[in-house]
Amino acid sequence: MPDGIGQIPRYVGGVRTLLNQFCEEFGNCVEPLFPSLQTTSRALQAADQENPARTVLPQLRELTDQLHTLSDKVSEQRAFVLLFGPLKSGKSTLMNALSAEYVSEVTALPAYPCLVNVSHAADRELVLTRYDGSSERMQDLQSMRHELQRAHGELADRIRQVESAGEVFDPVVHSPRAVRRVEVKLPAVELERSGTVLVDTPGLYTRMKFGYDRLTRDFRDTAACAIFVVRTDNLFLEQVFDEFNELLELFSRIFLVVNLDTTKQDLQPDGSLAPSLEHEDPLRILDAFEQLAMSAPLKAALDDGRLKIYPVDLLRAASERLRDGVEAGGSDFRQFRTDLTDYLNSSDYLAAFLRDSLRRATSLTGDLAGICDAEPVRELAGLAADLERDQAVAQQKLETLKRLEGFSWEEAYRPLREQLAADLAETAAVVREKTSRALVGALESWYRTDSSLKDLGDQELAPLLGSCQNELALAIHQTLNQQLSAGAGGPKVPSGVRVSLTAAGLSLDRIGREAFDGLDPYAGIEPAALPLQSTAIPVKKGFWDWILFRSQATVAKRLFGPPENPKNRVAKAAKTRKLGPPARQMLAKAVADFFESFYPRSSERLLDRVFRDYTQPSIQTLQTGLIELERSCRDRLVTAERRLAEISRVRLALGDLDQGLGEIRRRLGEMSQLYASLPLAEGEIQGILPVGTGSEPVEALALEEEAPAPEADSVTGV
């Protein structure tokens, strides 16, 4: 038998073996799927965050990575050997012994819940693969340790957050950037010769239990066998084997390595120290374990040959292998290694390799097909339909806005002012008559007081004119409010324009109400200054006025004060004596003439101000709304077009992937039927094909160990 774990000759007597045929057919079946997977992954990665199908990307990447691992395993005919066991059980030491190289420095990484795959390469390579499918090449071991240490704290915090929320932690969902696997390749001749990949698993009983759940899913139907390492100190602890029943279901063959400490000493009754039972008779420990502590499933597996137990001093074996060469390691380790090699070279393993590879490929492609039909993916059809409807609505609104271009809103609002003036006429007449009487009354009252002419204008007449403006302004405001309440407070527009505005999402009633709510009804009121010219009032002259030839203006100035500020108090008696009927008639006419021009001017000004303050914001809101609506519609069209194109790319990629998966699953089914029908007898491989022939099996040919192929033409068993 060739040296190394699990070597199988590639060619025998000029014919191609069943293994070669299978690996070639498997590659031809699976590998065409990878471009489609890559295209789908890129399409999902480029999709918007709100695209529901994007949620399947982490799972797609994870399954793609697993399928790549399976494809590499089959194409390179590699054997994945998994090492399980509690923390500090000796897994790293066993890897040193199996590889005959010191790999502890890379396997003894921080207790991060990920797999560490150790295989041969001419130059050291360190690669982290995350749950989202991305990979990162590390420069050196120190960088890897630092990154895992950082990621460990981050992962622990995230797990606590998820558990506090009452959820079950799943790294694919809750922490896709967590490290899923560490690939370590380094010069290891023994691993090169055997083609074996040693897989160091997280130690049992870590808080991050999800690592084991994920691990068992990843390696179901892919690993060659499992090695469970346990120290003798823990051999009789029931909890150590809590995970073992699951391993028995997953792996066809399990090697239980009991890690002995042959240097251990026990205290004797006389106080002396003597070699412990592990050194003197380790088989007695195993007998006790089988008789007293082994569970029924373990005992059944032991009896039917699926479980084998080996007491090995791993530290001594690793030391001897590293120091003295691959043939060293002690008889106990050599027996373990021989049995492991025989299994990996056996027809049983070859049968498991063919069966498990096909089963794993079928499982993975089934999971991928499930992604193509997942609920988030099915949502894309409805989302596309919604976007198409949104696109149609936006296009219809743009056409509506096009019809509104050039419409004169000022002209449309003009009838409203005319209607306001008409509705206001009756109320305005009442206010006018009321104010007119009040002005006459105020003038008559002034004659009965000692107030000055200035007081008459400022304190009696001006407040009445201000009150008149207030009433007018309030009446205009109330009249406009009534118009709005009756639905007539907007512009007069053709029914088609109103319908278009409604279709565009613009409500004239709402715009009018908003403009009305912003009105200040008293904004147009101005102070009223009654121009009473004291020099023009015909004041009666007295005796001395005549004697001294005083002019009428001088007499008025002496009575009222300076013309620009007639603030002299005029006694009631003086008013009676000096202001006769002509003066009173002149004052009454001046007040009436002023009010006659003041009232319509004020009424028009207030109406114009209210109308302007109402219509200008309304028109501005309409125009701004139309501009924003047009911009929004164009943005919606662009967004809908972009998202529809994105959804189309995703759906096309997923559709092509689903179609390819259907064909591949059909071919995998045919391969499963074909290879299930080929008998694999102990010590021989049946179904050999001549080189260059088709897939029809010919007569069986035994692979004799005496005639191995040259080492350069050998491949590793898995």
Salt bridges, closest charged atoms under 4 A:
ASP3 OD2 - ARG193 NH2 2.85
GLU24 OE1 - ARG16 NH1 2.81
ASP48 OD2 - ARG642 NH1 2.65
GLU62 OE2 - ARG180 NE 3.98
GLU62 OE2 - ARG214 NH1 2.76
ASP65 OD2 - ARG180 NH1 2.46
ASP65 OD2 - ARG181 NH1 2.63
GLU76 OE1 - ARG78 NE 3.06
GLU105 OE2 - ARG124 NH2 2.70
GLU125 OE1 - ARG137 NH1 3.36
ASP132 OD2 - ARG177 NH1 3.19
GLU136 OE1 - ARG130 NH2 2.63
GLU147 OE2 - ARG130 NH2 3.20
GLU147 OE2 - ARG150 NH2 2.73
GLU154 OE1 - ARG150 NH1 2.87
ASP157 OD1 - ARG160 NH2 2.46
GLU163 OE1 - ARG207 NH2 2.94
GLU167 OE1 - HIS174 NE2 2.97
ASP170 OD1 - ARG214 NH2 2.45
GLU183 OE2 - ARG181 NE 2.69
GLU190 OE1 - ARG193 NH1 3.75
GLU190 OE2 - ARG321 NH2 3.61
GLU190 OE2 - ARG337 NH2 2.36
GLU192 OE1 - HIS120 NE2 3.45
ASP200 OD1 - LYS91 NZ 3.29
ASP213 OD1 - LYS209 NZ 3.78
ASP218 OD2 - ARG180 NH2 3.02
ASP221 OD1 - ARG359 NE 3.02
ASP233 OD1 - LYS264 NZ 3.21
GLU243 OE2 - LYS209 NZ 3.40
GLU278 OE2 - LYS264 NZ 3.83
GLU280 OE2 - HIS279 NE2 3.81
ASP303 OD1 - LYS299 NZ 3.07
ASP304 OD2 - ARG306 NE 3.45
GLU320 OE2 - ARG316 NH1 3.38
ASP324 OD2 - ARG323 NH2 3.18
ASP332 OD2 - ARG316 NH2 3.34
ASP356 OD1 - ARG355 NE 3.31
ASP356 OD1 - ARG359 NH2 2.92
ASP373 OD2 - ARG378 NH1 3.70
GLU375 OE1 - ARG378 NH2 2.55
ASP386 OD1 - ARG389 NH2 2.08
ASP390 OD1 - ARG636 NH2 2.28
GLU405 OE1 - LYS402 NZ 3.72
GLU411 OE2 - ARG414 NH1 2.49
GLU433 OE2 - ARG437 NH1 3.32
ASP458 OD2 - LYS454 NZ 2.90
GLU471 OE2 - LYS434 NZ 3.12
GLU514 OE2 - ARG510 NH1 3.19
GLU526 OE2 - ARG605 NE 3.50
ASP545 OD1 - ARG550 NH1 2.73
ASP545 OD2 - LYS578 NZ 3.73
ASP593 OD2 - LYS589 NZ 2.71
GLU596 OE2 - ARG432 NH2 2.69
GLU604 OE1 - ARG417 NH2 2.86
ASP608 OD1 - ARG417 NH2 2.48
ASP613 OD2 - ARG609 NE 2.81
ASP613 OD1 - ARG612 NE 3.55
GLU630 OE2 - ARG634 NH2 3.17
GLU646 OE1 - ARG642 NH1 3.99
GLU663 OE2 - ARG666 NH2 2.38
GLU670 OE2 - ARG666 NH1 2.45
